[in-house]
Amino acid sequence: MAAKCNLFAFSLKPKKKTPPELSQTLPLPVPVAGEPLPIEAIFTGYTIDVVNPVDIRLLCLNGGFGQGMLSRAFPVCMTNARHATRKRKRHLPASTQDPSAGMIEEPLCLFLEEAFFLMHVLNILCLKDTRGNTISVAQAFAKFRKVKRNFLACFCAYLYLKSKNWIIKSGIKFGGDFVIYVKGPQFYHASYIVLIQEVFDGAEMLTAAIDGLDFQGFNRIAETTGKDLLFLEVHYPSALDLSDDAACLERVKDVHVAETFTKHHNYLAARNHA
C-alpha cells in the first residue's frame, strides 16, 4: 500500500487554495511550549470531545485528528475570524458562547478509533466521563466495543492505515468505515473509501459480509465522488476469544490486515492520456 500511496500521490490534484493557518502540519502531535501533554477529552457516551483551543490546534495540525462538531472539517478556532463568526443553522446553549469573542466555542470531536489510538498507542490523551472521572485504557476499550460492534476490527484497520501515513477520517458520509487522505483534507480530497471485513479462522464473519448488491452501491458512490474503494480484511487469530475484552486488547498485535483494491475504469481519463 505504501508504494501505491506514493504513486497515487503524484497524480493527485491539490486543492486550489489551502488556508495559511492550516498549511503547517506534522505527522503526529508533539508538545508545544508551555502546554504539556496529555490532552484532556470528554467521553459523552458516543463521541469524544476536546474543548481546549490549544489542544484542538495541536491535534488538527499534527496528524489530522478530529472534526469540528458544527463544521464540515475544522473547528472555528482553527480558521480566521471571517469564517468563525458565520451563522449556523444549529445553535448551542447560551452558556457555550463567548459574547466578547463573538463566536461559538466549538469542540473538536474525535471518533472512537483515533481517540483510542491517542490513548493506547501515543499515550497523550486523558479521557474522562461527563462527571469528571478518569477512564482507563481497559475501560475505554470495553466502552467503545459496546458503542461500536466492530470496534476491534476498525481499530486494527486504523493502526494499519496510520502506519502507512494516511490521514484518516470517518467514512459515514460515504457509507464506508473510513475515508483516507494524502497529507490532509485541507490539501487534497479523499483518495479512498475504506470498507472493513472481519475474518475469523479463515472464514469471513457473516456480520461483516458484503454481497454483490452492496458492492455495486459502494462502487457507484466511489465513482460519483471521484474516489476508489479499499477493502481491508482483518484476520483474527484462531484462538482469540472475541467476547473477552482483555484478551482482545492484549492480542491486537497478533491481528493481521490484508488489503484489496478495486479500480473503476474512467473512460475520459483513459482517452485524455491516450
Helices and strands as residue ranges (DSSP letters): H 2-11, G 20-22, E 39-43, E 48-50, H 53-61, E 67-68, G 76-78, H 81-84, G 94-96, E 97-98, E 103-104, E 108-110, H 112-116, I 117-121, E 125-128, E 134-135, H 137-147, H 151-163, E 167-170, G 172-174, E 178-181, E 192-200, E 203-204, G 206-208, H 212-224, E 228-236, H 245-250, G 252-254, E 256-262, H 267-273
